[in-house]
Amino acid sequence: MTDLSTISINQPTLIDVVRGIPESCYRRSTTRGLFYVARDFLIYAVLLGALITVDSWWALPLLWLITGISISGIFVLGHDASHNALFNSKRLNSFVAKFAFLPSAHVESAWDFGHNRVHHGHTVKQGMDFVWHPATADEWNAMGASARLRHRLEWSWLGAGLYYGRNVWWNKMMRFSTEGKLGGTIARERRSMSVLLVLAAAAVGYAGWLTHGDVVGITWMIVKVAVVPWLLFTWMIGFVVYVQHINRDIRWYPRREWSKFRGQMEGTTNLRIPRVLNLFLHNIFIHVPHHVDMRIPFYRLPQAMNSIEAGFPGVAITKKLRMRDYFTTTSGCKLYDFESGAWSRYPTKQKAA
């Protein structure tokens, strides 16, 4: 382990940070990883069973919310496995990642390219990091009416799911294509995933037929068991990514000013959340050490963060997650000036002379 006191604080590099993380933060347990996977899928299965049998107006919203959170938790495990951080075995990581991405309808190979390589490789870099990439005033002025309306919706407090669903899930996963071996792998995995999801929808629809005996019942069963929880998951994961990378304290950099240290140490946050919520979300809000080194398993992130904060005090943004901060950010952070590093609201209309 490197003596952090000998590291220059004038021009720190990301490798300086990585060298200061204890070796114990990289220890992975296959048993522990499999336990979390089995536990989360068991909870998800119980919730699906409840959604199939329950139609009470007061119970469904609560079940939908918990199921959306459950899908998010399984997704986080898939995210960890996709980084090869959950197990020592690459083969087991690959299998679990693909399996855990099924409830959220994510193609692992497309996610690996867009998230693991692009987002993590170019965090908060202008023109590269597509995850919640800010628009400039010039780009806003060049937008047509429909594009402006879409931007207003997606960058509102309600729009996290719209942005994530369109820009990340649809454009960067379901529609994404490329040449070569990677393109073939993505297309093949997308077809396999689609077949499995259609079969799952058919099974849910059959349960609707047995319960209601008509097409309306089949449609309702699919909507309440699969569609609504997925939509809630999409909003939740969009919200998570937004608060991790957008606020007035996080600067996005032009390419000439960007560095790995700035991107990974200053381009995200550590947010404290209630423990009961973290039971599902597996430390996903302790995000700085994950960006510093993707190889750290989620259950070692708190230890890694303590080491980072001891070696580089005051660099990482660490605070409590508060919804009022989210509302303030979505209200004030609309357009971005990459040169000054300042956020602004939308421009007001010019008064007629």
Buried (B, 14 or more C-beta within 10 A) or exposed (E): EBEBEEBEEEEBBBEBBBBBBEEEBBEBBEEBBBEBBEEBBEBBEEBBEBBBEEEEEEEBEEBBBBBBBBBBBBBBBBBBBBBBBBBBBEEBBBBBBBBBBBBBBBBBBBBBBBBBEBBBBBBBBBEBBBBBBBBBBEEBEEEEEEEBEBBEEBBBBEBBBBBBBBBBBEEBBBEBEEEEEBBEBBBEBBEEBEEBBEEBBEEBBEBBEEBBEEEEBBBBBBEBBBEBBBBBBBBBBBBBBBBBBBBEEBBBBEEEBBBBBBBBBBBBBBBEBEEEEBEBBBBBBBBBBBBBBBBBBBBBBBBBBBBBBEBBEEBBBBEEBEEEBBEBBBEEBBBBBBEEBEBBEEEEEEEEE
